[in-house]
Amino acid sequence: MDVTHDTGEDERSAREPREAAMARVREPISLKAALRRARLESAERGDAQDELMGAAVARLDLLREQLEPVFAQLPEDCDLFDLGLIQGEKPRLFVDMIAFVELTRDRRGFRFLQDTRNGRVLLAESDQTDAITQAVADYLARRLIEREKALTAASNPAIQPLRGIGLASAPGAQQPPPAKPPRARPGFLRVLARAFGFLIEVIGSAVFFGLLAAGAWWLWKNYLH
């Protein structure tokens, strides 16, 4: 009797999990429960991203504090640079309008980049703030030298291109052919001389024909009449 009782209990214990599983299968799928689980997972991922974003902003902010004494040494009349931290999907520490520092993909190092006409150029990359600070200082120095050259060229007319001369003033440039001098207009005396010469020619012709007529008349009167 005891064996039979034990066997019945074993069958009931084995049948109960199967019945519970079949009951769960027959239950309708709850969209609310799925939405609840999705919201929890999204919140967990969002918290992780927020933590990473906060860590990136904190590292760039420390770099900004380290760069502030360097920017304090800039000339007062220089408005080329503006140190500012931009918080967004990808935080960046801008040095000016075309150069900025951001974190590497693993968020362990810094990348100093510059936008140029030929694309984005990597100026420096390091996981040490001192190295990036030195790279930014070197960049500021190069930009200041370019600014000084531009100001010198603008204030010194001798090194500016000569207006009105063009390429003819450059060494080795092909010289244009000399312009022909303008033809002088005949003056009053020249006109008067031409008129006087024409009058002499007319008078001489008249005298010649008069003498010829007088000689013919004399011959006709003395010998032919």
Order of alpha helices (4+ residues) and beta strands (2+ residues): alpha-alpha-beta-beta-beta-beta-beta-alpha-alpha
